[in-house]
Structure formats: structure tokens, C-alpha cells
């Protein structure tokens, strides 16, 4: 999976979210993603991460080996 596909999946699952994805090893399998959206308001960090994982439609462990995830409540730029 490439970074653009990963970003598109997250954006599709969390419309309006600000998303930044980086390939941390340059191998197409280890990514870091930052996701900011007001939808996370009132959710625990675990709930926020589950929402992102749900957007990835089960690709963790299959097409995507590792994802370092940072989530925040808000709007706008990263």
C-alpha cells in the first residue's frame, strides 16, 4: 500500500479530517499518520484509533505492516 492510498482510505472513512501520512522507513509498509478531526470530540484515544483502523477496512497486517498513529480533536492544518 502506498501513502496516497492510505491517506485516501482515512479521508473516506473520516470525511473532513486533516490527514498527513509519512512512509517512515521508505519501504511501503511502515507508516506514521496524523489525523485531526472534530469527530474525535469526546472520544478516548483508543476510540479515536479504532475509528481510524475501521476506515482502513482491515488492511492492517495485510497490505499495511505497521502504522504509528497520532490523533487529535480539531480542524485545520497539521
C-alpha positions as CSV (number, residue, x, y, z in Angstrom):
1,X,0.0,0.0,0.0
2,X,1.3,3.4,-0.8
3,X,0.9,6.6,1.3
4,X,-1.6,8.2,-1.1
5,X,-3.9,5.1,-0.8
6,X,-3.6,5.0,3.0
7,X,-4.4,8.7,3.2
8,X,-7.4,8.3,0.8
9,X,-8.8,5.5,2.9
10,X,-8.6,7.5,6.1
11,X,-10.2,10.6,4.4
12,X,-13.0,8.4,3.0
13,X,-13.7,6.9,6.5
14,X,-13.4,10.2,8.3
15,X,-14.7,12.9,5.9
16,X,-13.4,16.3,6.6
17,X,-10.4,15.1,8.6
18,X,-7.0,16.6,8.2
19,X,-4.6,13.8,7.4
20,X,-0.8,13.5,6.9
21,X,0.8,10.2,6.1
22,X,4.6,9.5,6.0
23,X,6.4,6.4,4.9
24,X,8.8,6.2,7.9
25,X,11.1,3.5,6.5
26,X,10.7,4.1,2.8
27,X,9.5,0.5,2.3
28,X,5.8,1.0,1.7
29,X,4.9,-1.0,4.8
30,X,5.7,1.2,7.8
31,X,3.8,4.5,8.1
32,X,3.1,7.3,10.5
33,X,-0.2,9.1,10.2
34,X,-1.6,12.2,11.9
35,X,-5.4,12.5,11.9
36,X,-7.2,15.6,13.1
37,X,-11.0,15.9,13.1
38,X,-13.7,17.3,15.3
39,X,-15.4,13.9,15.1
40,X,-12.9,12.8,17.8
41,X,-14.5,15.2,20.3
42,X,-15.5,13.3,23.5
43,X,-13.8,10.1,22.3
44,X,-10.9,8.4,24.2
45,X,-7.6,7.9,22.4
46,X,-8.4,4.2,22.0
47,X,-11.8,5.1,20.4
48,X,-10.1,7.6,18.1
49,X,-7.6,5.0,16.9
50,X,-10.4,2.4,16.4
51,X,-12.2,4.9,14.2
52,X,-9.1,5.2,12.0
53,X,-8.5,1.5,11.9
54,X,-12.1,0.9,10.9
55,X,-11.5,3.4,8.0
56,X,-8.6,1.2,6.9
57,X,-11.1,-1.7,6.3
58,X,-9.0,-4.5,7.8
59,X,-5.8,-3.7,5.8
60,X,-3.6,-3.6,9.0
61,X,-1.5,-6.7,9.0
62,X,-2.3,-7.5,5.4
63,X,-1.4,-4.7,2.9
64,X,-0.1,-2.5,5.7
65,X,2.5,-3.8,8.2
66,X,2.7,-1.0,10.8
67,X,1.1,2.3,11.5
68,X,2.2,4.8,14.1
69,X,-0.9,6.8,14.7
70,X,-1.4,10.3,16.2
71,X,-4.9,11.6,16.6
72,X,-6.2,15.0,17.8
73,X,-9.6,16.8,18.1
74,X,-9.8,19.8,15.9
75,X,-9.9,21.4,12.5
76,X,-7.3,22.6,10.1
77,X,-3.6,22.2,9.4
78,X,-1.2,19.7,10.9
